[in-house]
């Protein structure tokens, strides 16, 4: 097993131990962290949202309002464009049940 394959395997193991969920937005499948009843600052106002997904920007940062994705077999709809957090490697996506 090469270094790149080993690194990917170790990342999957670490994410699984931290409680990540499987996310699919065709054709991309990846991992993320789903939160319920979250607060976010949108347009300078604190907004309560139903769900939020924290995931890699490279995987799901291109989603737009109205796009749908599957998280552990449940369909969600993107409520607002992804917001980059920390150094931009990750993003948070506000969601509602579809």
C-alpha positions in Angstrom: 0.0 0.0 0.0 1.5 3.4 -1.0 1.7 6.4 1.2 -1.3 8.2 -0.5 -3.6 5.1 0.0 -2.5 4.7 3.6 -3.1 8.4 4.3 -6.7 8.2 2.8 -7.3 5.0 4.8 -6.2 6.6 8.1 -8.3 9.7 7.4 -11.4 7.5 6.9 -10.7 5.6 10.2 -10.2 8.9 12.1 -13.4 10.4 10.7 -15.4 7.3 11.5 -14.2 7.3 15.1 -15.2 11.0 15.4 -18.8 10.3 14.4 -18.8 11.3 10.8 -21.6 10.4 8.4 -21.6 9.4 4.8 -22.6 12.2 2.4 -23.5 11.8 -1.2 -24.2 14.7 -3.6 -24.1 12.9 -7.0 -21.4 12.1 -8.2 -19.4 12.9 -5.0 -19.4 10.7 -1.9 -17.5 11.8 1.2 -17.7 12.3 5.0 -19.0 15.1 7.1 -20.4 16.0 10.5 -24.2 16.6 10.8 -25.5 18.9 13.5 -29.1 19.5 14.4 -30.6 22.8 15.6 -27.6 25.0 14.9 -27.2 28.8 15.0 -25.3 30.6 12.2 -24.6 34.2 11.4 -26.0 35.0 7.9 -26.0 38.5 6.6 -25.0 39.8 10.1 -28.0 38.2 11.8 -28.1 35.1 14.0 -30.3 32.6 12.3 -31.5 29.2 13.7 -31.3 26.5 11.1 -32.6 22.9 11.2 -29.4 21.1 10.3 -25.8 21.9 9.3 -23.2 19.8 7.7 -19.5 20.5 8.3 -17.4 18.9 5.5 -14.4 19.4 3.2 -14.8 22.4 0.9 -13.1 20.4 -1.9 -15.9 17.8 -1.7 -19.1 19.8 -1.2 -18.2 23.5 -1.3 -19.8 23.9 -4.8 -23.3 23.1 -3.6 -26.0 25.8 -4.2 -29.3 26.7 -2.7 -31.9 24.0 -3.5 -29.4 21.3 -4.3 -30.1 18.0 -2.6 -27.8 15.5 -0.9 -28.1 12.2 0.9 -26.8 11.9 4.4 -26.9 8.3 5.8 -29.9 7.6 3.6 -31.9 10.7 4.4 -32.4 13.5 1.7 -31.6 17.1 2.7 -31.9 20.3 0.7 -29.2 23.1 0.8 -30.8 26.1 2.5 -27.9 28.5 1.9 -24.6 28.4 0.0 -21.7 26.7 1.9 -19.8 29.0 4.3 -16.1 28.5 4.5 -14.7 28.1 8.0 -11.3 28.0 9.7 -8.7 28.1 6.9 -11.2 27.4 4.1 -10.4 23.7 4.1 -13.8 23.0 5.6 -17.3 24.5 5.0 -20.6 24.5 6.9 -23.7 24.0 4.8 -27.2 24.9 6.2 -29.7 22.2 5.5 -33.4 21.3 5.8 -35.1 18.0 5.3 -36.2 17.6 1.7 
